[in-house]
């Protein structure tokens, strides 16, 4: 067993008891700040407290050591700044006028972390334990080795292409959606709270109690300018909700794809200018620009309502028609959204792009000339109040005009869309003369999930410009043979099921004890290996809870 006396309290490595750690350079003779637990404090008779890593309005985070698992951890202590005071005996006291606020936050702190223990969200660092001690509460979580997304971007040229960002962000988006579904709004999604691990995966950190994410609460707030939504700045009668995390995710994607931080939300109320350089506007898929436009609307009433809609816009190009964008003083009350007028979905999409992401002049020229027909459709009566003057593109050359000739319509061949992803179809400039509409989804044994499996107009026939082509998206095979998951770790089993097309929310993880099998691996699965099933069924995987040695930790059953 490791001699914990030789641990460096700065990095929790065994350095043989050196005063100045040769691994991390920490001087073990120094002390934590006075409001923190002292170095080498032990909590829950199990966890050794190391140096303070960070502090905010909610509390203090330390590096720590788990004497039971013999591993490095993080320890989060609920210690709201301005309300909690450290006593000489390490306990926490609260002033009489702050007890309600302190206790309200303590209960929420425990509730959030206990909910995460029971969750299996892919991009949240696991929480191992929560407990109350010293007059406050603690949460113990996995120590993730990595760097912030902001640091990662700086080291990788400042931005990423959508093809690079897409596989990284989809698990993160699913995680935020899962948090929202169990009732928690993160409110602090930013490049500084997204961690890139050594395994290349993104993880979301710094989830907190609600009052930390609003500027008008009693606690010292901790919100991120450029990534925080308008409602987080204390605007009257605006509140945090699922659309708050939509704004945060879209702002982070904007930073990742464009390379710049969006303007502060309060600055955008009366002067809403967001510049996208021409080459980004040209390279990014239309549905990504559209999703960013809808997700970065300043007022919540005009913004994408939840993460599910945002994901559908980003992945499938299923664009929701946004309400008309309004410019109001910050103090004006947030009234219910007005009814949307009927118009082309793509026309409304670009209206959102014009008002929310007012591109630089060259980007405007690019979108409203080269891509005009594919993006706008053939909307003849544009709004008289539009803030952009539409520039008519040059028409196809058909020779000299004969005034006596019969009026003819130029026809274009209908493309074969089978097996192509919908986002690739709407981005193909060769087909910009048509309007493509996703109308249905269906099971198909012939086409991979997410690709087009049917179209209403036969390929090879001809049709006039602006003809609407309706397409059906494949849901993949209705029944497949489920993979053999026995012996896989929990994460490996989930990834295999996701590859097969099973729904993440339908993967149920339970525990089963077997001393004769490998710890932390799948012992049993239902449905069983090889069974033909629909990909929407619930799949149960039973993970071996045997640790290989006696453990002081309690067994947790996860649903």
Secondary structure, DSSP 8 states (H G I E B T S, - for coil): ---GGGB-TTT--B-TT-SB-TTT--BTTS---TTS--TT-EETTTEEEEEEEEE-SSEEEEEEEETTTTEEEEEEEE--TTTEEE-TTS-EEE-GGGHHHHHHHHHHHHHHHHHHHH---TTB--EEEEEEETTEEEEEEE---EEEHHHHHHHTTT---HHHHHHHHHHHHHHHHHHHHTT------STTTEEEETTS-EEE-----GGGG-TTSSS-----TTTS-GGGGT-TT----HHHHHHHHHHHHHHHHHSS----GGGGTT-------HHHHHHS-HHHHHHHHHHT-SSGGGS--SHHHHHHHHHH-------------TTS------------HHHHHHHHHHHHS---HHHHHHHHHTTHHHHH-S--S--TT-SS-----------S--TTS-----EEE----TT-BHHHHHT-GGGTTSEEEEEEEE--SSS-TTBEEEESS-TT-EEETT-EEEEEEE---SSEE----TT-BHHHHHHHHHHHT--GGGEEEEEE--TTS-TTBEEEEES-TT-EE-TTS-EEEEEE---SS---S------
